[in-house]
Amino acid sequence: MKHLILLRHASAENGERDRIRALSAEGRAEAERAGAALARLAESGFRPAHSLTSPALRARQTLAEVSRALAAAAREEVDETLYLANAGRLLARLQALPDPDEQVLLVGHNPGLANLLQLLVERGEAQVLLRAARGLAPGSLAALRIPAPRWRDLAPGCAELVEFLRPADV
């Protein structure tokens, strides 16, 4: 069984150079609420030991904020291939994860994350699926349970959406 948490970076300041846009004040508050949501998820068994993030400043700052809420320090990895990655690239990266990593947090960007979520999720409680249908706003997270022993078995329609939280929900 694998656990995957998808987290869209929180809101960023406007700027000309996309990769170095920092979190806005609103984004810092969103990331703080996402951290609270992660702490709540930990109570139901979601405790990522490995975090993957886009190299964009706003993604790295989001991860830094939410990492404070994790009970155990997760191994953090900044991955260049995650910057504005599409769902196919994200899926391929996840499939390449080492199997001992049972629980992973992936911090990235839309539309890739939202498309990956749609690609992977086959089932979940109706109320959770309805919240997810509203879209992956900045600072939103989705917790997926994947009944597979190996990451390479990650495939379309294989996951259960256990929780979906937007910053306004926390």
TITILUM-371964 format. One record per atom (N, C-alpha, C): residue in three letters; x, y, z. Coordinates in steps of 0.001 Angstrom, whole numbers, padded with zeros to 6 digits, always signed. Each point is the difference from the previous one (the first is absolute). Layout:
BEGIN
AlaXYZ...
***
This chain:
BEGIN
Met+000852-001185+000000Met-000852+001185+000000Met+000891+001239+000000Lys-000298+000914-000884Lys+000724+001267-000078Lys-000947+001141+000361His+000562+001059+000569His-000741+001234+000280His+000682+001126-000763Leu-000805+000810-000664Leu+000514+001128-000766Leu-000814+001233+000365Ile+000689+001077+000320Ile-000661+001281+000242Ile+000449+000962-001088Leu-000963+000522-000734Leu+000267+001009-001014Leu-000319+001355+000615Leu+000923+000931-000083Leu-000182+001331+000573Leu+000351+001037-001054Arg-000984+000819-000353Arg+000284+001107-000914Arg+000648+001119+000805His+001038+000596-000557His+000658+001103+000706His-001024+001068+000358Ala+000282+000743+001031Ala-000888+001071+000444Ala+000152+001221-000921Ser-000855+000984+000203Ser-000033+001196-000849Ser+001315+000769+000061Ala+000397+000521-001165Ala+001267+000725-000109Ala-000229+001437-000441Glu+001025+000813+000256Glu+000008+001379-000484Glu+000042-000016-001526Asn-000486+001062-000611Asn+000152+000155-001439Asn+001439+000386-000289Gly+000484-000396-001162Gly+001368+000344-000360Gly+000303-000424-001413Glu+001072+000542-000527Glu+000373-000308-001370Glu+000667-001361-000125Arg+000806-000363+000965Arg+000744-001266-000083Arg-000723-001047+000841Asp-000679-000896-000678Asp-000886-000964+000642Asp+000699-000855+001056Arg+001165-000488-000297Arg+000680-000935+000907Arg+000369+000612+001345Ile+000116+001323+000075Ile+000440+000622+001252Ile-001104+000805+000674Arg-001241-000257-000384Arg-001102+000689+000689Arg-000152-000594+001403Ala+000017+000856+000992Ala-000114-000424+001408Ala-001465-000072+000414Leu-000247-000685+001098Leu-001353-000034+000550Leu-000445+001397+000396Ser-001256+000276-000246Ser-000601+001245+000469Ser-000388-000182+001466Ala-000459+001064+000628Ala-000489-000115+001380Ala-001151-000995+000056Glu-000886+000064-000976Glu-001109-000964-000071Glu+000539-001419-000171Gly+001034-000138-000832Gly+000603-001308-000223Gly+000621-000593+001253Arg+000644+000848+000800Arg+000575-000502+001261Arg-001098-000506+000927Ala-001131+000719+000029Ala-001136-000454+000819Ala-000574-001302-000557Glu-000090-000122-001322Glu-000489-001240-000626Glu+000925-001171+000346Ala+001300+000240-000086Ala+000963-001065+000303Ala-000076-000414+001468Glu-000226+000969+000865Glu-000157-000317+001422Glu-001237-000883+000215Arg-001091+000325-000689Arg-001216-000826+000112Arg+000215-001383-000620Ala+000781-000064-001089Ala+000320-001306-000596Ala+000816-000834+000981Gly+000893+000639+000743Gly+000757-000704+001026Gly-000907-000561+001077Ala-001004+000786+000408Ala-000973-000487+000988Ala-000774-001188-000555Ala-000323+000062-001283Ala-000704-001121-000640Ala+000883-001243-000028Leu+001299+000180-000262Leu+000924-001142+000013Leu+000103-000607+001388Ala+000028+000838+001014Ala+000050-000505+001372Ala-001246-000825+000301Arg-001134+000447-000482Arg-001250-000740+000191Arg+000033-001323-000764Leu+000557+000026-001211Leu+000117-001231-000787Leu+000913-001019+000681Ala+001005+000487+000701Ala+000925-000904+000696Ala-000741-000869+001000Glu-001060+000546+000597Glu-000800-000765+000957Glu-000691-001191-000658Ser-000218+000074-001321Ser-000631-001123-000705Ser+001020-000818-000790Gly+001281+000153+000343Gly+001018-000865-000576Gly+000788+000570-001161Phe-000271+001213-000414Phe+000755+000613-001096Phe+001170+000787+000587Arg+001180-000612-000075Arg+001215+000615+000545Arg+001117-000126-001037Pro+000084+000929-000933Pro+001007-000135-001056Pro+001427+000041+000543Ala+000790-000956-000454Ala+001405-000058+000393Ala+000893+000572-001096His-000589+000260-001159His+000740+000524-001146His-000842+001101-000628Ser+000605+001159-000202Ser-000680+001124-000647Ser+000717+000337-001292Leu-000763+000123-001061Leu+000518+000444-001291Leu-000600+001365-000281Thr+000815+000928-000483Thr-000533+001317-000322Thr+000609+000549-001271Ser-000777+000822-000650Ser+000467+000783-001140Ser+001075+000961+000495Pro+000927+000399-000877Pro+001020+000960+000408Pro-000502+001443+000076Ala-001225+000267-000427Ala-000529+001360+000077Ala-000003+000468+001457Leu+000364+001256+000212Leu+000096+000533+001352Leu-001298-000175+000771Arg-001138+000283-000618Arg-001283-000102+000697Arg-000285-001434+000443Ala+000420-000992-000771Ala-000187-001406+000385Ala+000914-000353+001164Arg+001257+000434-000063Arg+000942-000292+001087Arg-000417+000692+001288Gln-000518+001225-000098Gln-000473+000703+001193Gln-001244-000676+000577Thr-000871-000493-000866Thr-001182-000735+000474Thr+000441-001239+000768Leu+000935-000747-000562Leu+000504-001194+000682Leu+000639+000362+001342Ala+000754+001074+000034Ala+000629+000408+001260Ala-001050+000294+001063Glu-001071+000659-000392Glu-001077+000320+000952Glu-000686-001268+000506Val-000372-000901-000911Val-000755-001186+000424Val+000890-000999+000725Ser+001295+000022-000267Ser+000914-000944+000663Ser+000019+000190+001506Arg-000264+001213+000451Arg-000032+000262+001441Arg-001092-000812+000691Ala-001046-000339-000757Ala-001137-000708+000586Ala+000192-001516+000010Leu+000977-000488-000730Leu+000222-001447-000050Leu+000708-000447+001274Ala-000500-001069+000589Ala+000559-000478+001263Ala+001451-000452-000160Ala+000271-000706-001086Ala+001359-000461-000265Ala+000530+000746-001217Ala+001273+000279+000009Ala+000597+000707-001128Ala+000001-000899-001230Ala-000579+000499-001059Ala-000018-000732-001262Ala+001265+000328-000788Arg+000497-000986-000716Arg+001128+000236-000903Arg-000526+000882-001134Glu+000615+001149-000204Glu-000469+000949-001000Glu+000879-000049-001238Glu-000649-000006-001147Glu+000710-000053-001274Glu-000603+001031-000947Val+000827+000904-000476Val-000408+000957-001021Val+000311-000657-001338Asp-001016-000100-000868Asp+000150-000705-001267Asp-000332+000939-001156Glu+000981+000280-000809Glu-000135+000914-001137Glu-001111-000440-000955Thr-000211-001295-000139Thr-001005-000486-000965Thr-001433+000310+000433Leu-000192+000426+001247Leu-001346+000275+000490Leu-000472+001423-000307Tyr+000901+000858-000466Tyr-000379+001389-000280Tyr-000994+000037-001157Leu-001226+000425+000306Leu-001094+000101-000971Leu-000233-001305-000769Ala+000270-001127+000649Ala-000134-001314-000647Ala-001460-000337-000275Asn-000218-000705-001105Asn-001344-000491-000319Asn-000245-001310+000742Ala-001218-000491-000078Ala-000380-001211+000743Ala+000850-001197-000395Gly+000330-000133-001260Gly+000814-001127-000451Gly+001385+000012+000607Arg+000619+001165+000049Arg+001335+000110+000590Arg-000058-000255+001502Leu-001034+000513+000669Leu-000147-000241+001440Leu-000191-001489+000288Leu-000838-000649-000813Leu-000236-001434+000177Leu+001299-000780-000188Ala+000748+000322-001028Ala+001270-000694-000250Ala+000972+000190+001163Arg+000039+001202+000565Arg+000899+000260+001133Arg-000409-000828+001216Leu-001296-000069+000255Leu-000486-000797+001123Leu+000273-001484-000220Gln-000166-000478-001208Gln+000249-001409-000300Gln+001466-000377+000190Ala+000885+000982-000027Ala+001437-000247+000170Ala+000452+000055+001459Leu-000925+000279+000919Leu+000367+000077+001416Leu+000460-001358+000516Pro+000909-000012+000965Pro+000405-001269+000610Pro-001147-000568+000843Asp-000202-001282-000082Asp-001127-000634+000672Asp+000009+000109+001523Pro+001162+000086+000656Pro-000053+000189+001456Pro-000682+001306+000418Asp-000093+000973-000901Asp-000704+001249+000302Asp-001506-000264-000078Glu-000579-000355+001112Glu-001425-000347+000037Glu-000905+001226-000101Gln+000476+001146+000507Gln-000832+001197+000065Gln+000775+001196-000534Val-000612+000685-000979Val+000683+001085-000695Val-000900+001226-000072Leu+000605+001162+000170Leu-000652+001292-000192Leu+000590+000610-001258Leu-000856+000403-000942Leu+000429+000620-001244Leu-000553+001417-000054Val+000894+001001-000059Val-000399+001409-000061Val+000281+000499-001408Gly-001054+000476-000666Gly+000185+000426-001374Gly-001010+001037-000453His-000279-000028-001290His-000740+001060-000679His-001213-000561-000748Asn-000949+000878-000223Asn-001102-000290-000911Asn+000397+000464-001391Pro-000539-000571-001047Pro-001070-000993+000007Pro+000478-001444+000197Gly+001316-000211+000045Gly+000525-001360+000104Gly-000509-000781+001188Leu+000013+000619+001198Leu-000462-000707+001205Leu-001481-000347-000087Ala-000815+000955-000444Ala-001444-000254-000106Ala-000269-001107-001010Asn+000719+000010-001103Asn-000180-001052-001013Asn+000474-001354+000519Leu+001080-000010+000768Leu+000472-001252+000603Leu-001041-000546+000965Leu-000579+000874+000799Leu-001038-000413+000941Leu-001164-000653-000740Gln-000451+000643-001054Gln-001099-000564-000802Gln+000389-001333-000622Leu+001239-000105-000428Leu+000486-001219-000636Leu+000048-001177+000975Leu+000448+000249+001222Leu+000232-001089+000952Leu-001245-000440+000766Val-000886+000935+000320Val-001099-000307+000918Val-001132-000736-000707Glu-000368-001120+000629Glu-001118-000795-000504Glu-001169+000005+000982Arg+000332+000132+001283Arg-001052-000124+001012Arg+000320+000879+001207Gly-001012+000143+000854Gly+000126+000779+001218Gly-001391+000288+000518Glu-000081+000510+001218Glu-001308+000365+000545Glu-000577+001144-000822Ala-001319-000009-000154Ala-000675+000983-000854Ala+000343+001436+000394Gln-000008+000304+001299Gln+000260+001384+000426Gln+001427+000430-000320Val+000954-000921+000075Val+001393+000319-000316Val+000143+000225-001505Leu-000634-000853-000782Leu+000049+000161-001456Leu-000655+001308-000433Leu-001065+000390+000676Leu-000670+001267-000319Leu+000904+001193+000302Arg+000720-000046+001126Arg+000937+001090+000310Arg+001093+000080-001061Ala+000473-001140-000431Ala+001061-000038-001019Ala-000495+000530-001338Ala-001270-000182-000287Ala-000558+000472-001269Ala+000040+001520-000103Arg+000138+000691+001128Arg+000076+001468-000012Arg+001367+000497-000464Gly+000958-000880-000116Gly+001307+000377-000528Gly+001085+000116+001054Leu+001219-000083-000469Leu+001186+000026+000854Leu+000511+001442+000088Ala-000582+000776+000899Ala+000390+001398+000205Ala+001391+000057+000634Pro+000666+001151-000052Pro+001301+000113+000667Pro-000098-000403+001475Gly+000968-000829+000428Gly+000025-000459+001384Gly-000880-001203+000286Ser-000667-000529-001029Ser-000873-001173+000186Ser+000820-001281+000016Leu-000530-000996+000703Leu+000670-001296+000003Leu-001002-001129-000170Ala+000510-001080-000577Ala-000782-001209-000220Ala+000799-001178+000544Ala-000637-000822+000827Ala+000638-001181+000575Ala-000555-001236-000699Leu+000886-000783-000591Leu-000392-001181-000764Leu+000563-001261+000627Arg-000811-001034+000006Arg+000428-001329+000429Arg+000083-000854-001262Ile+001147-000650-000168Ile+000260-000765-001211Ile+000283-001445+000389Pro-000908-000919-000353Pro+000189-001397+000381Pro+000982-000714-000935Ala+001260+000397+000088Ala+001043-000592-000836Ala+001267-000135+000838Pro+000728-001077-000169Pro+001233-000169+000769Pro+001183+000774-000579Arg-000086+000359-001291Arg+001123+000681-000668Arg-000496+001267-000673Trp+000842+001028+000022Trp-000361+001261-000643Trp-000148-000177-001505Arg+000753-000895-000585Arg-000100-000187-001459Arg-001373-000531-000412Asp-000774-000509+000972Asp-001352-000483-000282Asp-001034+001122+000017Leu+000433+001213+000324Leu-000902+001149-000001Leu-000533+000181-001423Ala-001333+000019-000118Ala-000618+000044-001328Ala-001311+000776+000063Pro-000488+000445-001139Pro-001288+000706-000011Pro-001100-000807+000692Gly-000771+000691+000818Gly-001131-000619+000677Gly+000343-000939+001136Cys+001214+000077+000524Cys+000408-000963+001035Cys-000213+000504+001424Ala-000320+001266+000176Ala+000045+000584+001342Ala-001374+000305+000580Glu-000022+000012+001324Glu-001163+000454+000757Glu+000328+001375+000559Leu-000894+000959-000211Leu+000166+001333+000568Leu-000531-000042+001423Val+000896+000070+000969Val-000355-000115+001406Val-000418+001353+000577Glu+000702+001056-000422Glu-000312+001345+000487Glu+000371+001022-001045Phe-000750+001086-000034Phe+000283+001132-000870Phe-000328+001253+000783Leu+000998+000861+000177Leu-000193+001210+000785Leu+000543+001209-000726Arg-000804+001034-000065Arg+000432+001292-000493Arg+000307+000853+001227Pro+000824+001044-000115Pro+000316+000815+001176Pro-001248+000510+000730Ala-001051+000304-000735Ala-001225+000490+000625Ala-000696-001071+000841Asp+000324-001274-000231Asp-000627-001102+000739Asp+000657-000243+001356Val+001184+000577+000210Val+000762-000295+001215Val-000240+001070+001047
***
